[in-house]
Amino acid sequence: MMKTIDYIFMALLLAAVLIVGHCSNRKLSDSSDFLTMNKGLNKLQTGLSMAATDFGGSGLVGAVGYCYLMGMGGMWWNLAAAPGFLLIGFVLAKRLNGLNGLTVPDYLGKRYGLSVKYITSVMHICASVAALSTQFTVSSVMLNTLTGLDVRITLVIGMLITLFLTSGGLRTVVNTDILLFFVMVAAVFTAVPVTISAGGGLGEITRSLPEGFMSIGSIGIWTPLSWGILFGISYGTNQNYIQRIVSAKDGSTARFGMLFTAGFYVVVSAATGLIGVSAVSLLPEITDSNMVFSTLLVKVLPAGFAGIAVAGVFAATISTSTSVLHAVTVLSVSDVLMPIVEKREIELSDVKLSKVATVVIALISLAISLAFDNIIAVLYTSGLFYSSAVFLPMLLGLYTDWATKKAAIASVAGSIICGLAWEFFVLGKVSILGKIPSVLVSLAVSGILLYGVSMVSKDKASISK
């Protein structure tokens, strides 16, 4: 059970985060500062913020729960992220840092036309709102476990904290990310030795588990492959990563942030895997995998350690929540709302509009979090919906001049339809074809349509790199 000292640790963390957020909010100067911190992120800020942004509730609570169900192979949910960060770091980071625009949909609009911009903006907003809802779910589970409050109340508490820490723009998000990163690391690497020791040592834990449970190949090859591909295309298209890349002071800084995060995932994936499999022998009665980590902390960790670990989980969810919420706000304001405001000659500053949009987006995500509880499934489907549809049009738009507007529209639409149809109607239901990951099908359809339609259409897109 949680002791007084554990609640003190939690209170100190929350106080520190709110103080950092308040001080950062006071430094907000203008819209450029709110959106990109005036492109002034240094290497330390970019690296730590990028890692804290991605390693959220799904990377900690979701991964531990998945390893609890599937064995050490579940660590691929985190480990598969490393190749994606390396790929984007070496291939795209510098070019994306010099992107003509704040968002990928904005670039696609300049490259292929406004229709492509608005289609992909709406897609990205929907996918990001779904991702934000999963972070609200995780923070709610943690607070519910610790306090016994109704889940709807804990959801609102998590949302309000996220709103406060996002209201100051990117500066507030990054500064709190840095603090929360160190709390997350302390939590994970405190939990590993304590849980292994509580289980009687790694040897005893291994003997108590089913055969093959400790193998990193316990979930086969297709699932890690599909995750790795989806992560790679997501890091090159999702706004919460693009935001760090375009806000870095130069291309080398942007690359460093991606490579730092790749290294972090190599280390932390093994840690979450060990926590998950240790929990099998310590807590065999749990039926909801999302509850594994929080229950483990409360029942197994000694006083003081539990407070650090619980604070780490809360840090993971809040850091990702603020980053995603800020990213969706940037997308909504810069790509959708401001063009409407300017067209209708409405006198409303983009900073004020951003703050209003932040509240609305948070409320929508809150509603979604009440309806769905499978963290990894929601994240995978939302990523499939957006990233696999826009990755190739973006990549070929940056490096070639033959892709056309009609081809881009056909590619995006075809990728979404075929990818989601494969995910829900073919995957796992057809003997041979059902083993092919949906993300591969989505990318293949995107590439075929992008090339085929470009070859027969005549409206060559204007280049804006």
TIVO-598434 format. One line per 8 residues: number of its first residue (from 0); their letters; for each residue x, y, z of C-alpha. Coordinates in pm, 1 decimal. Layout:
<nutors>
NUM> a> X/Y/Z; ...
</nutors>
This chain:
<nutors>
0> mmktidyi> 0.0/0.0/0.0; 106.6/358.0/-59.6; 257.7/526.8/245.7; 270.5/890.4/347.9; 619.8/931.2/201.7; 493.7/809.3/-136.6; 223.4/1073.2/-145.7; 484.0/1332.2/-47.0
8> fmalllaa> 693.5/1234.1/-349.8; 387.3/1263.0/-572.3; 298.6/1603.7/-428.4; 654.7/1731.6/-470.2; 661.3/1621.8/-833.7; 329.1/1784.0/-910.2; 437.5/2105.2/-736.6; 767.5/2113.4/-929.3
16> vlivghcs> 592.4/2056.6/-1262.1; 333.5/2325.4/-1196.3; 602.7/2574.6/-1090.2; 808.8/2507.4/-1402.6; 493.9/2538.4/-1612.4; 392.9/2864.3/-1446.8; 738.3/3020.1/-1491.8; 748.3/2910.8/-1855.6
24> nrklsdss> 398.9/3047.0/-1921.1; 510.2/3391.5/-1804.2; 784.2/3398.6/-2069.3; 540.9/3354.8/-2359.8; 591.2/3648.0/-2597.6; 414.7/3590.1/-2928.9; 267.0/3330.2/-3162.7; 608.6/3220.2/-3294.5
32> dfltmnkg> 717.6/3158.1/-2936.5; 396.7/2963.8/-2865.4; 428.8/2743.5/-3174.3; 804.7/2686.7/-3221.5; 988.6/2863.1/-2936.3; 1128.3/3086.8/-3213.0; 1317.4/2784.8/-3355.3; 1553.3/2798.2/-3058.5
40> lnklqtgl> 1561.8/2439.9/-2923.9; 1917.7/2328.9/-2839.1; 2042.1/1968.5/-2841.6; 1965.3/1901.0/-2477.0; 1611.8/2036.3/-2508.0; 1547.4/1853.1/-2834.5; 1680.8/1516.5/-2717.2; 1522.1/1504.4/-2372.5
48> smaatdfg> 1191.6/1648.3/-2490.7; 1173.6/1408.1/-2786.1; 1235.8/1106.6/-2562.0; 987.4/1223.0/-2298.6; 728.3/1293.9/-2566.5; 739.0/947.9/-2720.1; 786.0/737.7/-2408.4; 446.4/805.6/-2261.4
56> gsglvgav> 170.9/590.9/-2117.8; 190.0/338.1/-2400.3; 568.8/307.1/-2368.9; 551.2/238.2/-1996.1; 209.4/117.3/-1883.6; 107.5/-28.6/-2221.5; 440.8/-205.2/-2278.1; 457.7/-350.9/-1925.9
64> gycylmgm> 102.6/-479.5/-1966.2; 180.0/-631.4/-2304.9; 489.5/-809.2/-2167.2; 271.9/-938.5/-1882.8; 46.8/-1102.0/-2143.5; 297.0/-1203.7/-2412.6; 638.0/-1236.4/-2244.7; 966.1/-1061.6/-2320.0
72> ggmwwnla> 864.6/-1037.4/-2684.4; 637.7/-753.9/-2576.8; 947.5/-537.9/-2530.9; 940.3/-489.8/-2908.6; 667.6/-230.1/-2856.3; 948.7/-5.1/-2733.5; 1251.0/-160.2/-2904.4; 1092.0/-131.9/-3249.2
80> aapgflli> 1095.5/245.6/-3204.5; 1476.8/263.8/-3214.0; 1521.0/181.3/-3588.4; 1250.1/434.3/-3674.6; 1425.1/714.5/-3488.0; 1758.9/617.7/-3644.3; 1607.6/616.4/-3993.3; 1443.0/956.5/-3960.8
88> gfvlakrl> 1748.1/1096.3/-3781.3; 1991.4/1004.1/-4058.1; 1764.0/1040.7/-4361.7; 1504.8/1313.3/-4296.2; 1581.4/1518.7/-3983.7; 1794.7/1785.9/-4151.4; 1561.6/1822.3/-4447.3; 1252.9/1840.5/-4225.6
96> nglngltv> 1424.3/2102.5/-4009.0; 1427.0/2328.6/-4311.9; 1068.0/2244.3/-4406.6; 874.9/2526.2/-4569.0; 597.6/2530.6/-4309.3; 523.1/2424.8/-3951.7; 342.9/2100.6/-4031.3; 357.6/1813.8/-4279.9
104> pdylgkry> 2.2/1888.4/-4408.3; 110.2/2249.4/-4465.3; 407.1/2129.2/-4671.7; 187.1/1882.8/-4863.3; -52.0/2168.2/-4941.0; 228.6/2375.7/-5091.4; 358.1/2074.7/-5281.9; 31.5/1925.5/-5407.9
112> glsvkyit> -243.5/2182.5/-5350.0; -482.0/2303.2/-5079.2; -716.5/2004.9/-5109.3; -434.7/1771.6/-5003.7; -348.1/2003.7/-4716.4; -699.6/2007.4/-4571.4; -756.2/1634.2/-4618.8; -432.6/1540.2/-4443.4
120> svmhicas> -479.0/1804.3/-4172.7; -816.5/1661.0/-4074.4; -672.3/1307.1/-4083.3; -380.4/1408.9/-3863.9; -601.7/1589.2/-3614.2; -827.0/1282.7/-3580.4; -530.7/1047.2/-3531.8; -364.6/1275.5/-3277.5
128> vaalstqf> -683.3/1324.6/-3077.6; -711.5/944.8/-3053.2; -350.0/922.8/-2935.7; -411.5/1192.5/-2675.9; -708.3/999.4/-2540.7; -482.2/701.8/-2460.2; -258.6/922.2/-2246.9; -559.9/1048.0/-2055.4
136> tvssvmln> -662.8/684.7/-2000.8; -326.2/587.7/-1851.6; -303.6/886.2/-1617.1; -661.9/816.3/-1508.3; -581.9/452.9/-1429.6; -287.0/556.6/-1215.9; -480.4/814.2/-1016.4; -775.1/576.4/-979.4
144> tltgldvr> -549.4/302.2/-841.1; -383.1/537.5/-595.3; -678.3/738.6/-472.6; -983.7/522.7/-534.1; -1158.0/818.4/-698.7; -1406.3/751.3/-976.8; -1233.0/709.4/-1312.9; -1427.0/1001.7/-1459.7
152> itlvigml> -1293.7/1229.1/-1188.8; -933.7/1115.8/-1239.8; -971.5/1167.1/-1614.5; -1075.1/1526.9/-1557.3; -784.6/1585.6/-1316.4; -530.6/1456.8/-1569.6; -686.9/1664.1/-1845.6; -678.9/1984.3/-1639.6
160> itlfltsg> -310.1/1939.8/-1554.3; -233.6/1878.6/-1921.5; -427.9/2189.7/-2021.5; -237.7/2406.6/-1776.7; 101.0/2279.8/-1893.4; 10.4/2331.7/-2260.2; -125.9/2683.3/-2224.9; 221.4/2839.1/-2241.0
168> glrtvvnt> 306.6/2684.4/-2576.6; 613.5/2485.0/-2678.6; 843.1/2647.1/-2422.1; 628.4/2521.3/-2133.4; 592.3/2176.9/-2289.9; 967.2/2137.0/-2345.9; 1072.1/2265.6/-2003.5; 833.4/2034.0/-1821.1
176> dillffvm> 934.7/1747.2/-2052.9; 1295.3/1778.7/-1938.0; 1198.0/1757.5/-1571.7; 960.3/1469.0/-1633.6; 1217.6/1275.1/-1838.8; 1446.7/1237.6/-1538.8; 1154.2/1134.8/-1318.9; 1053.5/867.1/-1572.7
184> vaavftav> 1405.5/726.4/-1591.7; 1429.7/713.7/-1212.1; 1094.3/535.4/-1194.1; 1175.3/265.8/-1449.1; 1521.2/183.8/-1321.8; 1400.7/182.6/-962.2; 1121.0/-61.2/-1043.1; 1341.9/-314.7/-1226.6
192> pvtisagg> 1569.0/-436.3/-942.8; 1293.6/-410.8/-681.7; 1043.7/-623.4/-876.3; 1306.1/-883.9/-970.1; 1415.9/-907.2/-608.0; 1054.4/-941.1/-490.7; 1012.7/-1233.4/-729.4; 1310.1/-1417.8/-578.8
200> glgeitrs> 1559.5/-1325.8/-847.1; 1558.9/-1355.7/-1224.3; 1631.5/-1729.0/-1215.1; 1335.2/-1804.1/-992.0; 1107.6/-1581.5/-1200.8; 1216.3/-1757.6/-1522.1; 1144.9/-2102.3/-1373.9; 793.6/-1995.3/-1275.3
208> lpegfmsi> 702.7/-1873.9/-1625.2; 568.9/-2074.2/-1922.2; 827.8/-2212.3/-2163.7; 951.6/-1950.6/-2409.6; 803.8/-1662.1/-2211.0; 1147.5/-1505.1/-2160.7; 1228.2/-1514.3/-2532.5; 1217.5/-1184.7/-2723.2
216> gsigiwtp> 1076.0/-1386.4/-3012.0; 763.7/-1483.3/-2819.6; 534.8/-1272.0/-3039.7; 683.7/-1379.4/-3372.4; 827.8/-1157.4/-3645.3; 529.0/-996.5/-3816.3; 404.9/-791.5/-3521.1; 744.8/-630.9/-3439.8
224> lswgilfg> 796.2/-568.4/-3812.9; 463.7/-390.2/-3848.9; 534.8/-184.3/-3536.8; 880.6/-86.8/-3659.1; 750.6/27.2/-3997.2; 462.2/219.2/-3842.4; 693.6/388.9/-3591.2; 936.0/490.9/-3863.6
232> isygtnqn> 672.4/657.0/-4078.7; 506.0/810.4/-3772.9; 824.9/982.6/-3656.2; 857.4/1143.5/-3996.8; 496.7/1264.7/-4020.5; 336.2/1312.4/-3676.8; 328.2/1670.0/-3555.6; 449.5/1603.1/-3199.7
240> yiqrivsa> 781.0/1484.0/-3351.0; 785.1/1725.8/-3643.2; 732.5/2008.0/-3392.7; 1064.6/1925.3/-3223.4; 1241.8/1887.1/-3556.2; 1125.9/2215.1/-3711.2; 1177.2/2402.1/-3381.3; 1539.2/2285.6/-3341.6
248> kdgstarf> 1787.2/2562.4/-3413.1; 1950.3/2367.2/-3698.4; 1953.3/2033.8/-3878.0; 2228.5/1882.7/-3663.0; 2029.7/1957.8/-3349.5; 1721.2/1795.2/-3500.0; 1923.4/1484.2/-3590.7; 2071.4/1463.0/-3240.6
256> gmlftagf> 1722.3/1457.8/-3087.7; 1620.8/1158.0/-3299.1; 1944.0/962.9/-3235.2; 1933.3/1031.6/-2861.0; 1579.1/894.7/-2842.0; 1678.8/582.9/-3039.3; 1951.4/508.1/-2784.8; 1712.0/566.5/-2498.1
264> yvvvsaat> 1468.2/311.3/-2638.1; 1734.0/42.1/-2672.5; 1793.5/64.2/-2297.1; 1441.3/123.0/-2168.1; 1277.7/-155.5/-2374.4; 1463.3/-425.0/-2180.4; 1371.1/-258.7/-1851.4; 997.4/-253.7/-1923.7
272> gligvsav> 1015.0/-613.3/-2045.0; 1171.9/-734.1/-1720.7; 911.4/-547.8/-1515.1; 628.9/-705.3/-1715.5; 746.1/-1066.4/-1690.4; 833.5/-1026.0/-1322.3; 476.7/-913.8/-1259.6; 345.8/-1246.5/-1394.5
280> sllpeitd> 488.7/-1438.7/-1099.9; 412.0/-1163.7/-847.8; 56.5/-1075.8/-957.2; -88.5/-1370.9/-1153.5; -449.5/-1271.7/-1085.1; -467.0/-946.2/-1286.9; -708.8/-953.2/-1583.0; -673.4/-594.9/-1709.6
288> snmvfstl> -320.7/-552.2/-1852.2; -346.7/-173.8/-1821.0; -356.3/-218.9/-1442.8; -39.3/-430.1/-1415.4; 218.6/-158.0/-1357.4; 12.7/53.1/-1119.7; -90.0/-250.6/-913.5; 268.7/-372.2/-903.7
296> lvkvlpag> 387.5/-37.5/-771.5; 129.1/-24.4/-495.2; 156.9/-387.4/-379.5; 523.5/-472.4/-431.2; 745.6/-167.8/-407.6; 849.7/-53.4/-59.1; 759.1/286.9/82.2; 941.7/565.5/-96.5
304> fagiavag> 1021.2/356.4/-404.1; 652.4/332.1/-486.8; 621.0/708.7/-474.4; 910.5/753.8/-717.7; 773.3/493.6/-958.7; 416.9/623.8/-946.3; 548.1/973.6/-1006.5; 734.5/835.5/-1308.2
312> vfaatist> 421.0/687.7/-1462.1; 233.9/1009.4/-1411.0; 531.0/1196.0/-1561.3; 527.7/970.6/-1867.4; 162.3/1029.5/-1937.7; 166.7/1402.6/-1872.3; 477.3/1469.5/-2084.6; 327.3/1291.3/-2383.7
320> stsvlhav> -16.6/1442.2/-2326.9; 117.5/1798.0/-2331.5; 324.1/1731.4/-2643.6; 38.7/1573.6/-2835.8; -210.4/1838.4/-2725.3; 25.7/2116.0/-2833.8; 84.0/1940.3/-3166.5; -288.7/1906.6/-3237.6
328> tvlsvsdv> -335.0/2272.4/-3145.1; -66.9/2376.6/-3393.4; -229.2/2165.0/-3664.4; -577.5/2296.0/-3594.6; -478.4/2660.4/-3572.3; -214.3/2696.8/-3844.2; -368.7/2462.0/-4102.1; -743.7/2496.0/-4046.9
336> lmpivekr> -866.4/2770.9/-3816.2; -641.1/3067.9/-3898.7; -711.5/3049.0/-4274.1; -1084.4/3062.8/-4192.5; -1039.1/3351.6/-3946.4; -828.0/3549.9/-4192.4; -1066.8/3485.2/-4480.2; -1362.5/3613.2/-4279.4
344> eielsdvk> -1157.2/3903.9/-4142.4; -1227.8/3810.3/-3779.8; -1014.4/3998.2/-3529.6; -877.1/3716.7/-3316.0; -508.4/3664.7/-3232.1; -358.2/3325.4/-3310.2; -238.8/3289.6/-2948.9; -592.0/3336.7/-2815.2
352> lskvatvv> -729.7/3107.4/-3084.2; -466.7/2846.7/-2990.3; -572.3/2850.4/-2625.3; -940.1/2807.4/-2716.6; -855.2/2522.1/-2955.1; -647.8/2353.9/-2683.0; -948.2/2336.2/-2450.4; -1182.7/2201.1/-2718.6
360> ialislai> -934.2/1933.6/-2830.9; -874.6/1821.8/-2472.0; -1247.4/1779.5/-2414.1; -1290.3/1570.1/-2729.7; -998.5/1346.5/-2629.2; -1150.9/1307.9/-2285.6; -1472.9/1178.6/-2441.4; -1281.6/923.5/-2651.8
368> slafdnii> -1084.7/800.0/-2350.7; -1414.0/714.0/-2180.9; -1514.5/495.9/-2475.3; -1194.5/295.3/-2543.7; -942.5/127.5/-2312.4; -708.5/-77.9/-2536.0; -407.3/153.8/-2550.2; -191.3/-22.0/-2808.1
376> avlytsgl> -484.7/-99.5/-3040.5; -599.2/264.1/-3043.1; -246.5/392.9/-3108.0; -177.2/143.6/-3386.9; -504.9/212.3/-3564.8; -470.5/590.8/-3537.0; -116.7/572.5/-3674.6; -229.1/346.2/-3957.4
384> fyssavfl> -502.7/593.7/-4043.2; -268.7/890.5/-4091.3; 104.0/814.6/-4111.7; 95.7/533.8/-4366.5; -121.2/748.9/-4594.8; 100.9/1059.2/-4602.3; 453.6/921.4/-4561.1; 527.0/840.5/-4927.3
392> pmllglyt> 363.6/1156.4/-5068.9; 578.1/1355.5/-4824.4; 897.3/1160.7/-4893.1; 865.0/1166.9/-5270.9; 755.3/1528.5/-5258.8; 1079.4/1617.0/-5083.7; 1310.6/1415.9/-5309.9; 1139.9/1404.7/-5653.2
400> dwatkkaa> 943.8/1630.3/-5885.1; 724.2/1378.0/-6070.0; 450.9/1313.5/-5809.7; 128.0/1501.1/-5895.0; -169.9/1645.8/-5710.9; -415.1/1385.4/-5842.9; -171.5/1111.6/-5750.2; -130.6/1245.4/-5397.0
408> iasvagsi> -508.0/1253.3/-5340.9; -553.6/902.7/-5485.1; -260.6/773.4/-5279.2; -392.0/912.9/-4950.8; -749.8/792.1/-5006.7; -650.1/447.6/-5132.1; -402.0/395.3/-4851.1; -658.4/473.5/-4582.2
416> icglawef> -933.7/257.5/-4732.0; -714.3/-45.2/-4803.0; -512.2/-21.4/-4480.6; -813.3/-6.4/-4251.3; -1003.7/-269.6/-4452.0; -705.3/-503.2/-4424.5; -670.8/-437.7/-4049.3; -1032.9/-518.5/-3968.4
424> fvlgkvsi> -1137.0/-773.0/-4234.8; -826.7/-960.6/-4354.5; -555.9/-953.8/-4086.6; -564.3/-1279.9/-3892.1; -873.4/-1398.0/-4079.3; -718.0/-1529.0/-4404.8; -466.9/-1813.0/-4390.0; -167.4/-1666.4/-4577.5
432> lgkipsvl> -251.6/-1306.7/-4665.5; -378.2/-1249.6/-4312.8; -20.1/-1255.5/-4182.9; 85.4/-947.2/-4380.8; 78.7/-635.8/-4156.6; -179.6/-374.1/-4246.4; 83.8/-101.2/-4253.2; 270.5/-282.0/-4533.5
440> vslavsgi> -48.9/-310.0/-4736.9; -125.2/56.9/-4676.9; 222.8/167.3/-4786.8; 217.6/-60.5/-5092.4; -117.5/78.8/-5208.7; 6.3/432.7/-5143.5; 320.4/379.0/-5351.6; 142.1/207.2/-5640.7
448> llygvsmv> -123.7/476.1/-5669.0; 124.7/759.6/-5627.4; 340.6/629.2/-5912.0; 63.1/502.1/-6137.3; -159.1/809.3/-6124.3; 141.9/1042.1/-6158.6; 241.0/868.2/-6481.0; -98.7/927.4/-6641.0
456> skdkasis> -187.2/1269.9/-6499.5; -63.8/1596.9/-6643.9; -101.9/1846.0/-6357.6; 257.2/1834.1/-6240.5; 277.1/1971.2/-5888.6; 463.4/2287.8/-5819.8; 775.4/2231.4/-5617.0; 810.2/2399.9/-5279.1
464> k> 1087.4/2240.3/-5077.9
</nutors>
